[in-house]
Amino acid sequence: MQSFGKFLVIAGVVLAAVGGLLMFADRIPFLGKLPGDIHVKRENFEFHFPITSSILISALVSLVLWVLSQFKGK
């Protein structure tokens, strides 16, 4: 039961951090405007798919989780 409590606390901290990042995502100048991000704008149609930004964020999250797992394993 104690490990479940730790899990809930860690999950709460992670959710709060992600929420904080989402609140300030507009102020990150390069996010969504990297080379490789797809943006198509027509007369009455607009499509935006930030594939490069998504890959970068995924790599950063994977790195953070890997570092955390290394600390947990020791």
Residue frames as a rotation matrix with the C-alpha (Angstrom) as fourth column:
MET 1
0.569 0.823 0.000 0.00
0.823 -0.569 0.000 0.00
0.000 0.000 -1.000 0.00
GLN 2
0.372 -0.509 -0.776 2.92
0.208 -0.769 0.604 2.34
-0.905 -0.386 -0.180 0.70
SER 3
-0.688 -0.660 0.302 4.32
0.419 -0.021 0.908 1.88
-0.593 0.751 0.291 -2.82
PHE 4
-0.077 0.750 0.657 0.93
0.971 -0.092 0.219 2.79
0.225 0.655 -0.721 -4.30
GLY 5
0.745 0.307 -0.592 1.00
0.517 -0.827 0.221 6.01
-0.422 -0.471 -0.775 -2.28
LYS 6
-0.190 -0.895 -0.402 4.46
0.134 -0.430 0.893 6.85
-0.972 0.116 0.202 -3.63
PHE 7
-0.627 0.014 0.779 3.21
0.764 0.210 0.610 6.14
-0.155 0.978 -0.143 -7.13
LEU 8
0.426 0.882 0.200 0.29
0.897 -0.440 0.031 8.53
0.116 0.166 -0.979 -6.69
VAL 9
0.565 -0.296 -0.770 2.55
0.218 -0.847 0.486 11.28
-0.796 -0.442 -0.413 -5.38
ILE 10
-0.561 -0.826 0.050 5.00
0.215 -0.086 0.973 10.87
-0.799 0.557 0.226 -8.27
ALA 11
-0.370 0.511 0.776 2.14
0.927 0.144 0.347 10.75
0.066 0.847 -0.527 -10.79
GLY 12
0.684 0.653 -0.326 0.75
0.693 -0.721 0.011 13.97
-0.228 -0.234 -0.945 -9.28
VAL 13
0.155 -0.724 -0.672 4.09
0.033 -0.676 0.736 15.73
-0.987 -0.137 -0.081 -9.54
VAL 14
-0.747 -0.423 0.513 4.51
0.473 0.204 0.857 14.58
-0.467 0.883 0.048 -13.15
LEU 15
0.042 0.857 0.514 1.00
0.990 -0.107 0.098 15.75
0.138 0.504 -0.852 -14.05
ALA 16
0.710 0.162 -0.686 1.63
0.395 -0.897 0.196 19.11
-0.583 -0.410 -0.701 -12.40
ALA 17
-0.299 -0.905 -0.304 4.89
0.064 -0.337 0.939 19.50
-0.952 0.261 0.158 -14.33
VAL 18
-0.663 0.127 0.738 3.22
0.741 0.247 0.624 18.62
-0.103 0.961 -0.258 -17.64
GLY 19
0.457 0.889 0.007 0.41
0.889 -0.457 -0.034 21.04
-0.027 0.022 -0.999 -16.86
GLY 20
0.432 -0.396 -0.811 2.93
0.153 -0.853 0.498 23.79
-0.889 -0.340 -0.308 -16.13
LEU 21
-0.685 -0.707 0.175 4.71
0.253 -0.006 0.968 23.10
-0.683 0.707 0.183 -19.40
LEU 22
-0.306 0.651 0.695 1.43
0.946 0.129 0.297 23.24
0.104 0.748 -0.655 -21.31
MET 23
0.639 0.547 -0.541 0.57
0.640 -0.768 -0.022 26.57
-0.428 -0.332 -0.841 -19.71
PHE 24
0.338 -0.617 -0.711 3.84
-0.285 -0.787 0.548 28.08
-0.897 0.017 -0.441 -20.90
ALA 25
-0.013 -0.334 0.943 4.13
0.715 0.656 0.242 26.21
-0.699 0.677 0.230 -24.22
ASP 26
0.814 0.367 0.450 3.15
0.580 -0.560 -0.592 29.34
0.034 0.743 -0.669 -26.15
ARG 27
0.853 -0.504 -0.135 6.23
-0.434 -0.828 0.355 31.11
-0.291 -0.244 -0.925 -24.81
ILE 28
0.020 -0.833 0.553 8.66
0.199 0.545 0.814 28.48
-0.980 0.094 0.177 -26.13
PRO 29
0.097 0.095 -0.991 9.60
-0.677 -0.723 -0.135 30.12
-0.729 0.684 -0.006 -29.43
PHE 30
-0.649 -0.482 -0.589 10.77
-0.760 0.368 0.536 27.10
-0.041 0.795 -0.605 -31.43
LEU 31
-0.728 0.384 0.568 8.09
0.093 0.876 -0.473 24.59
-0.679 -0.292 -0.673 -30.42
GLY 32
0.307 0.884 0.353 5.90
0.470 0.182 -0.864 23.79
-0.828 0.431 -0.359 -33.42
LYS 33
0.890 -0.031 -0.455 8.09
-0.354 -0.675 -0.647 25.78
-0.287 0.737 -0.611 -35.80
LEU 34
-0.023 -0.941 0.338 11.01
-0.305 0.329 0.894 23.41
-0.952 -0.082 -0.295 -36.26
PRO 35
-0.342 -0.135 -0.930 12.17
-0.939 0.088 0.333 22.25
0.037 0.987 -0.156 -39.70
GLY 36
-0.934 0.064 -0.352 10.13
0.006 0.986 0.164 19.17
0.358 0.151 -0.922 -40.52
ASP 37
-0.556 0.817 -0.155 6.95
0.230 -0.028 -0.973 20.38
-0.799 -0.577 -0.172 -38.85
ILE 38
-0.712 0.353 0.607 4.15
0.679 0.124 0.724 20.21
0.180 0.928 -0.327 -41.40
HIS 39
-0.333 0.636 -0.696 1.94
0.208 -0.670 -0.712 23.25
-0.920 -0.382 0.091 -41.90
VAL 40
-0.749 0.214 0.627 -0.48
0.646 0.026 0.763 23.51
0.147 0.976 -0.158 -44.82
LYS 41
-0.385 0.625 -0.679 -2.67
0.182 -0.669 -0.720 26.59
-0.905 -0.401 0.144 -45.23
ARG 42
-0.695 0.298 0.655 -5.29
0.694 0.036 0.719 26.91
0.190 0.954 -0.232 -47.95
GLU 43
-0.571 0.522 0.634 -8.25
-0.148 -0.825 0.545 29.23
0.808 0.217 0.548 -48.47
ASN 44
0.259 0.744 0.615 -10.59
-0.847 -0.131 0.515 27.56
0.464 -0.655 0.597 -45.98
PHE 45
0.914 -0.055 -0.401 -8.39
0.179 0.944 0.277 24.78
0.363 -0.325 0.873 -44.63
GLU 46
0.217 -0.881 0.420 -5.45
-0.846 -0.385 -0.369 24.75
0.487 -0.276 -0.829 -42.26
PHE 47
0.916 -0.015 -0.400 -3.49
0.143 0.946 0.291 21.67
0.374 -0.324 0.869 -41.17
HIS 48
0.212 -0.863 0.458 -0.62
-0.851 -0.394 -0.349 21.69
0.481 -0.315 -0.818 -38.70
PHE 49
0.962 0.000 -0.273 1.28
0.108 0.920 0.378 18.57
0.251 -0.393 0.885 -37.64
PRO 50
0.496 -0.815 0.299 4.41
-0.853 -0.522 -0.009 19.25
0.163 -0.251 -0.954 -35.54
ILE 51
0.916 -0.100 -0.389 6.14
0.072 0.994 -0.086 15.93
0.395 0.050 0.917 -36.22
THR 52
-0.032 -0.999 0.000 9.69
0.268 -0.009 -0.963 17.15
0.963 -0.031 0.268 -35.50
SER 53
-0.297 -0.002 0.955 8.59
-0.774 -0.585 -0.242 18.86
0.559 -0.811 0.172 -32.29
SER 54
0.744 0.635 0.206 6.78
-0.648 0.611 0.454 15.68
0.163 -0.472 0.867 -31.25
ILE 55
0.636 -0.594 -0.492 9.89
0.360 0.792 -0.493 13.58
0.682 0.137 0.718 -31.83
LEU 56
-0.359 -0.796 0.487 12.01
-0.091 -0.490 -0.867 16.05
0.929 -0.356 0.103 -29.84
ILE 57
0.022 0.456 0.890 9.57
-0.953 -0.260 0.157 16.05
0.303 -0.851 0.429 -26.91
SER 58
0.916 0.328 -0.232 9.38
-0.279 0.935 0.221 12.24
0.289 -0.138 0.947 -27.01
ALA 59
0.231 -0.920 -0.316 13.17
0.371 0.384 -0.846 11.97
0.900 0.078 0.430 -26.91
LEU 60
-0.465 -0.395 0.792 13.38
-0.480 -0.640 -0.601 14.37
0.744 -0.659 0.108 -23.96
VAL 61
0.412 0.692 0.593 10.67
-0.899 0.204 0.387 12.54
0.146 -0.693 0.706 -22.01
SER 62
0.857 -0.153 -0.492 12.38
0.080 0.983 -0.166 9.21
0.509 0.103 0.854 -22.74
LEU 63
-0.161 -0.984 0.082 15.70
0.148 -0.106 -0.983 10.60
0.976 -0.146 0.163 -21.51
VAL 64
-0.285 0.127 0.950 14.14
-0.844 -0.504 -0.185 11.90
0.455 -0.854 0.251 -18.28
LEU 65
0.755 0.626 0.195 12.40
-0.648 0.668 0.366 8.57
0.098 -0.403 0.910 -17.64
TRP 66
0.577 -0.629 -0.521 15.64
0.264 0.748 -0.609 6.68
0.773 0.214 0.598 -18.34
VAL 67
-0.440 -0.748 0.497 17.55
-0.235 -0.438 -0.867 8.87
0.867 -0.499 0.017 -15.87
LEU 68
0.060 0.553 0.831 14.83
-0.981 -0.119 0.150 8.35
0.182 -0.824 0.536 -13.25
SER 69
0.921 0.277 -0.273 14.97
-0.252 0.960 0.123 4.58
0.296 -0.045 0.954 -13.78
GLN 70
0.105 -0.957 -0.269 18.75
0.212 0.286 -0.935 4.65
0.972 0.041 0.232 -13.32
PHE 71
-0.512 -0.236 0.826 18.34
-0.658 -0.510 -0.554 6.40
0.552 -0.827 0.105 -9.95
LYS 72
0.453 0.783 0.426 15.62
-0.889 0.358 0.286 3.97
0.072 -0.508 0.858 -8.90
GLY 73
0.770 -0.162 -0.617 17.74
-0.066 0.942 -0.329 0.94
0.634 0.294 0.715 -9.82
LYS 74
-0.237 -0.972 -0.006 20.64
-0.039 0.016 -0.999 1.91
0.971 -0.237 -0.041 -7.55
